[in-house]
Amino acid sequence: MNKKITTALLLSTFSITAIHVINRIHTSLCTVKNLLANSENHYYEWRFGKIRYQKKGSGAPLLLIHDLTVGSSNYEYHRLINNLTAKNEIYSIDLLGYGLSDKPSITYTNNLYEQLITDFIKNVIGRKTSVIVSGESVPFVIMACHNNPDIMNKLIFINPQSLYLQNQIPSRQTKLMKFFLEIPILGTFTYHVLTNRQSIEENFKKQYFCQPNEVKEKYILNYLEAAHTGNYYSKFAFASYAGKYMNMNILHELKEINNSILMIGGEKEKDIVTTIENYQYYNAAIEYVYIPGTKHLPQLEAPDEILEQIKIFLYS
């Protein structure tokens, strides 16, 4: 009996050690190119960690905030930034838990990001700021705008998440998923399986882009690196995302904000027409436009069309 127990313990130890080694190798392979490194990177020392951002141009401040999907970072806007610097002072940020910002082992929530954006505008930008934000980050910008109306000017929302999905709160199943992902070694291994190159490439070709042949290798590699920079800690934001801890009901705040708002939808984005109609139901002042032949990331797929709409809205 003792011999069987000893054998089982040895096998378990060997298996766990092997998985740990695989985890380390996978992280190294995903980040070896160091694609996110940039001489223009700045860091804001926030109370929960360092926040990476880039600053370019001069004029009215404009803050760019990326989505909350795995691998997101300020790289999402790299095809827009240089074309906006003539009239705007551009700030593009990596949210806590994403890109090159710190990735502490905490629970990431909508309220956390609301406070981050509020503090960033007040302490780094220091002036009333227009904001471009995409996907599932839209709700915390609405919250920040509602709670601090003097810090935000015009708002542009790119493919916001549906209000129905946004209202979904953590369930027993999603809490269990978060718990499992945060387990050392096994949870990390599962995270790596869910966020490997094949998975990210599939996201781009099936969900993010309307034309799969337009997906460039560098997009996939940058998202892959952003998803794995930070080693073991890179999984914690995803665990909270999968657990639906980033969701929040924003209907009250959406009704009450009084900013100029433009919604930009990818024409082929799933349920985008219904989503925008629902937002307009609660705030009739919202304007909208659809970008033909695009899905979730029109800022990467059709940057010229996005830039045209941004300039019309901001400068007219």
Sequence and secondary structure as in RCSB ss.txt:
>XXXX:A:sequence
MNKKITTALLLSTFSITAIHVINRIHTSLCTVKNLLANSENHYYEWRFGKIRYQKKGSGAPLLLIHDLTVGSSNY
EYHRLINNLTAKNEIYSIDLLGYGLSDKPSITYTNNLYEQLITDFIKNVIGRKTSVIVSGESVPFVIMACHNNPD
IMNKLIFINPQSLYLQNQIPSRQTKLMKFFLEIPILGTFTYHVLTNRQSIEENFKKQYFCQPNEVKEKYILNYLE
AAHTGNYYSKFAFASYAGKYMNMNILHELKEINNSILMIGGEKEKDIVTTIENYQYYNAAIEYVYIPGTKHLPQL
EAPDEILEQIKIFLYS
>XXXX:A:secstr
 HHHHHHHHHHHHHHHHHHHHHHHHHHHHHHTT TT  TTEEEEEETTEEEEEEEE  SEEEEEE  SSTT SGG
GGTTTGGGTTTTEEEEEE  TTSTTS   SS   HHHHHHHHHHHIIIII S EEEEEEGGGHHHHHHHHHH TT
SEEEEEEES   HHHHT    HHHHHHHHHHTSTTHHHHHHHHHTSHHHHHHHIIIII SSGGG  HHHHHHHHH
HHHTTGGGGGHHHHHHHTTTT    HHHHHH  S EEEEEETTSTTHHHHHHHHHHH TT EEEEETT  S HHH
H HHHHHHHHHHHHH 
